[in-house]
């Protein structure tokens, strides 16, 4: 798919379905040293009792926390993806 191809409606539905199945939002990134000063970086997901810890690993090496930028992207995606889907649908309705 080139970067200017229209996203098929089926793909939009698949994206929407995955967003509906994800843990309820909002998701908020808490980066150690930026947002708090003890413990690990994590994403708070909807329920204040639920946190998501994200690491990256390479074969044979210990897992490491992802960057603050990756954590922010993942956390914001929970809110951003549904908004973007709504905007695509709104714009498609205007075109019709």
Buried (B, 14 or more C-beta within 10 A) or exposed (E): EEEEEEEEEEEBEEBBEEBEEBEEBEBBBBBBEEEEEEEEBBBBBBEEEEEBEBEEEEEEEEEEBBEBEBBBEBBBBBBEBBEBBEEBEEEEEEEE
